[in-house]
Amino acid sequence: MAGDGCMPKQLDQTADHRGGLREMLIISVPMVVSQACHTAMTFTDRWFMGRIGPEQMNAAMGGGLASFMSATFFLGLTGYTTALVAQYLGAGKKERCAVALSQALIIALVAYPLILLAGRVIIRLFDAANLPPEQLGPQKEYFGILIYGSVIMLLHSCLASFFSGIGRTRVVMLAALGAMVVNIGANWVLIFGKLGFPQLGITGAAYGTLIGGAFGLALLACKYFTRANRAEFDVVGSLRLCGDTMRRLLKYGYPAGLEMFLNLLAFLSLVTLFQSHSLQTATAITIVFNWDMVSFVPLLGIQIGVMSLVGRYMGAGEPEIAHQATMSGLKAGCAYSSVVLILFVFFPTAMVGMFRPDTPNEVFASAFESAVFMIRFAALYVLIEAAVVVFSGALRGAGDTFWAMCFSVSIHWLMFGALLVVLRVLK
């Protein structure tokens, strides 16, 4: 993907091609594949658990979301490294790119003990959430393992942001592919007790997730510390605290971190509200959100591409090309979401049927029709999601993270409030 210097090959194109769909796809497609790999890991995890029983699948959904939410503020904060690195690159200050990553790594290490403390609070909130007993125990067990591996996720995100910012998204894609293969293989072995290993069920699912994540992190770290990368970005000299870059990362990154945390808190509250209603409702909503994740998460790859290009061209003082890159991202996002819309409208029965347990289960049977209806209903907003994700990425790339946060957080909490009224007040 990248040339011999700091600037990727696609930036050597003529001005007529800069910010166009081709350049956007060169950056975004590897990131879409990368995000799709993360989606595949989570999706397969819950699919395997669904074969054991819906209660286990629901527990993996609730526990996985909670563990991710506990780290979201710091993931969003350090994720601004993509835009910061891209801006330094566009301004011709490539020696600052690795310095920006070092500040993100420092934040990640400081955040880890705070996340572990938050995990203790979340465990108690599970007890207060009125979840079905069949789900509560496995969910606490799954969450308890994942929370200790959150440092893997933080460090992985920091390194991925660096490579995304310099336009070498293929590195991120290959690391994600490796993590996915290892994760799915480890889950199959540990969940079902293959190759002589004991059958660990949801415990095996949690350990498989950590093993896959650690493998992906190792691949990124090896690439970052190669001789060529060390020489190009002065990696060794960048391993220090830099007050100016740290202040800039905190100033512009905290709105993105706060946005991710508040959005995930609203989403987890929404899921918990559904799951506390009944086992049937919990099963239906878990299946639907598994597929909703398939429709949404790959869009984040397009968002990263938009953020990277907009940040680079704004850093180079070319806002008109940054605007063109945003429009290219919108075209790509709408094309992808149109395919998802067709699947949601015409094939929901087959999509729900994939989660059928290996043995007949009354809970799944009673949840089937509700899940089919919900998937069709979800088709109403997939194109809107594409537009929101793309414009949010453009604002972040340009440094305007505050209004992106306000808009996104308002939507999520309005959605939770509407559900609360419909489910609890109107029954």
N, C-alpha and C positions, 0 to 999 in steps of 0.2 A: 504493500500500500504506500509506503513512504519512500521518498528519494534518499539520496546520499546525505543531504543536509537535514536541517530541522524542518523545513517546509515540505509537506507532502507533495507528490507529483501533481495532484489535481490543481494546486494553486499556481502551477506553471502554465496553465491554460490561458488562452486569450481572454480578454475581458468579456467577450460575447458569451462565453461558457460559464463564467464565474457566477455562482449563486443559482445556476440552473438545475434542472432535475437530475441531470447526469452526475454532477458534482455532489448533489444531495444524496443520491443513491450510493455513490462510492463511499461516503462517510456513514450513511445510515444503515445500509443493508447488513454489514457485519454487526452493528449494534442491535438491529432487529433480530438477527439470528441469535446473538448473545442473550437478549432478553427472552427470546423464545426458548432457549435452553434452560434458563432459570424457571420459566413457566412449566416446561416439560418435567423438570425435577419435582416441582411441587405437585403438579397434576398427577404424575405417576405415583407419587407418595400416597396421595389420597385415593387413587384408583386401587392400588394394592390393598390399602386398609379397607376400602369398600368391599373387596372380595371376602374379607373376614367378617365384616358386619357393619351396618350403618353407624352404630354407636362409636366404633373405632374411627371411622372416617370423619365423623363430626368432631371427635376429640382432636384429630390431627388438624382440622380446619381451625378450631378455636385456639388451640395451643400454638400453632404455627403463626397465626395472625398476632397473637399476644407477644410472642417472642420477637417478631419483626417490629411491632409497634414500640417496644421498649428501646429499640435502637434508632428509631426513625429520625429523631431530632438531630442526632449526630451524623446519620447517613445523609440527611439533607444538607446539613452544614458543610460537611467535607465534600459533598457532591458538587458544590460550587467550584471546586478545584478545576473541573472541566472548563468552565467559562473563564476562570482566572488564567489558567495555562494557555487557553486559546488567545486571550487578549495579549498576554506577554509575547506569544508567538507572532501574532499579527503586528505587534509593535517592534519586532526585531530584537526582543530581549530574551533570547532563548536560555540564557544562563539563569533566568528567574523561574523557569518552568519547574525544575527539580526543587527549587527552594519552596515553591508553592506546595508541592507534594509533601515535603518534609513537615510543613506546618500542619497539614491534614493528618499525617501519621501521628504527630504529637497529640493532637486533639483526640484521635482514636484511642490512644493508650490511656489518656487521662479519663476518657469516657467509660472505659470498661468497668472499673469498680462501681461507678455510679449506676450503670445498667444492672449489675448484679444486685445492688440494693433495691432498685425499682422492682426487680423480679420477685423479691419477698412480698412486696405490697400487692403485686398482681396475683400471686398465689392466693392471698386472702380474699381478693375480689372475686376469684372464681367461686369460693365458698359462698359468697353473698349473692351470686348471680342467679340462684335458683335453677341451676342446670340439672338435667336428669341425672340421677346417680350413676346410671350405666355409662354416662359420658364423662362425668366429673373426674373420677379417679384416673382414667387413661389420659385425660387432657392435662392434668397437673403433672403427671409423669413425663409426658412428651415435652411440655413446656420447660420443666425443670432441667432436662438435658440440653435442650437447645439454647437456653439462656447462657449457659456456661461457654458455649461456642460462639457467642455473639461477636467476640473479638475477631474471629476469622472473617465474618461478614464485613466488619468495619474496615479491616486492613485491605480486603479484596476490593471494596468500593473505592478506597483511596487510590490504589494503583490503577484500577480501571479508569478512574476519572483522569488521571495523568495521560494515559495512552489515548483516551478519547479526545482530550484537549489538543494533543499534537496531531490528531488526525489518523493515528495508527490503530484504527478500530479493529483491524483484522487480528491483532494480538489479543484484544479483549474477547473476540469471537472464539478464537482457538482455545483460550483458557476456559471459556464457558462450555464449549463442546467437551473438553476433557473432563471438567467437573460433572457434567451431565452423565456421561458414560459411566464414570466411577460411581456416582451417586445411585443411578438406577441399578447398576450391578450389585452394589453393596446392599441396597434395599431388598432386592429380590433374594439375596442370600440370607440376610439377617431376619427379615420379616417372616419368610416362609420356612426357614431352617434348611437351606440347600447346601450341598457340598460338604456335608458333615457338621455344619454349624447348628446350634440349637435354634428352635423357632422362638424368636423374641417378640414378634408382633409389633406393637407400636413403639416399644423400646428400640427395636432394631431399626425402625423407620427413622427415629431421631439420630441414632448413631450413624446411619447411612448418609443422612443429610450432612452431618459434620465431616465425615470422611471425604465426601465429594467436594465440599467447600474448601477443605484444607488442600486438596489436590489442585483445584483451580488457583488458589492463592499462591501455591508453590510455583506454578507455571508463570504467573505474572511477575513474581519476585525474581525468578531466574532471568527472565527477559530484561527486567529493569536493571539488573546488576551485570549485564553482559559488558564486555570491554568496550564495544562500540558505543553503547548507550552511556556508559560512565564518562567516556571521553567527550561525547557530543554535548551532554548537559551538565558536566561537572558534578556528577552524582555524589561523589565523596565529599566535595567541598560544600555541597548543599545540605548535608546532614547536620543542621544547626537550627537554633531558634532565630527567626528574623522578625523583629518587632513590627516593621512596616508591613510586610506581607501577611503576617498573622492578623494584624488589625484589619487589613483589607478583606481577608477571608472571613473573619468574624462579622464584620460590618455587612457584607453583602450575602454571606452564607446563612446567617441566622434566620432571615425570613423564610428561606427554602426549608430549613430544618424545622422551624415552627410550623410551617404549612404541612409538611409530611406528618409531623406528630399529631397535629389537630385533625388532619384528614383521616389518619389511621385510627385515631381514638374514636372518631365518629363512626367509621366503618366497622370497627370491632364492636362498638356499642350496638350498632344496627344488627350485626350478626348475632350477638349475644341475646338481643331482644327476640329475634326469631327463634333461636335455639332454646330459650327458656319457655317458649310457648308449648311445645310438645316434641316428642321424638320424631313424629312424622314431619312437622314443620322444619325441625332442625335438619333432617335428612334432605328434604326438598331444597332448602336454601343452600346447603353445602354443595349439592350437585350443581345448582345454578351458578353459584359464585365460582366454582371450579371452571366452568365454561366462560363466565364473564372475565375471569383472569386471562383466559386464552385470547379474548377479544381485546383486552386493554393493555396488558403488559408489553407486548411487542411494539405498541405505539410509543412506549417510552424510549425505544431505540431511535425512532424518528425524532422524538423530542431532543435526545442527546445530539443527534446530527444537526438539528436546527440551532441548538444552543452553541455548539462548537463553531459552526460557520458564522452565525450572527456575531458571536464574541470576537472571532478572528477579524471579520471585516469591519466591525465597529472599532476594534483596536487599531486597524490600519486606516481609519478615517474614511471609510467608504459605506455610509449608511444605505445608499440606494441598492447596493449589491446585497447587503444584509436583508433588506426588504424582499428582494428577489429570492433569496434563499428561503425565507419564511413561506413565500407562496409555493415554492417547490415542495417544501415539507408538507404543506396543506394538501397538495395534489396526491402525494404519496400516501398520506394518512387516510384520505377519503377513499382511495382505491382499495387499500387493505380492508377498511371497515365495511366497504360495500360487499366484499366477499363474505365477511363475518355475518352481515345482515341476511344474506341469502341462506346461509347455513342455519341461523337461528329461526328463520321463518319456516323453512321447508323440511328440516331434518331434526327437530327437537326430540322426537320419540327415540330415534337411534342414539342420540347423544345421551339421553337419560339412561337408556338401557345398558350403556357401557359400564355403569356402576352397580349393576345387579350382583348381589352376593352369590358365592358359589353354591350355597344352600338356600332353599326358599326362606324368605324372611317377610313377616307380616308388616313390619315397619316400612320396609322399602316398597312393598306392594301398595300400601295406603298412601305413600308419598309420591307415587309415580305420576299421577295425573296433575298434581299441583306443580311438580317440577317442570313438566312439559309446558304448562300454561305460562309459568314464570320465564322460561327461556324465550318463548315467543314474545312476551311482553318486553323483555330486555332488548329486543331488536329495535325498539323505538328510539333508543338513545345512543346507539353505537356510532353514528355519524357525528353526533354532537360531541362525543368524547374525543374524536379525532381532532376536531377544530380546537377544542379547549386545550388539549395536550400540546398542539403545535404552537399556538399563540403564547401559551405559558412559557414554552421553551425559548421563544423569541425574546420575550420580555426579560427572562433570566440572562440570556446571552448578552443583552444590551445593558445589563446591570440594574434593571428595574424589577427587583424581586419582591418589593413590598406589595404592589397592587396585584401581582400574580398570586401572592399568598392570600390576600383579602378575598379575591374572587373565588378561588378554589375552596377555601375553608367555609365560606358562606354557603356554597352549594351543598357541601357534604353535611353540614349541620342542619340545613333546611330539610334535607332528605331524611335525616334521622328524626327530626321533629314531626314530619309528616307521617312517618311509620309509627311513631309513638302514639299519635292521635288515632290513626286508623286501627291499629292492633289492640291498644289498651282501652281507648275511650269508646270508639265505635264498634269494637269487637269484630 
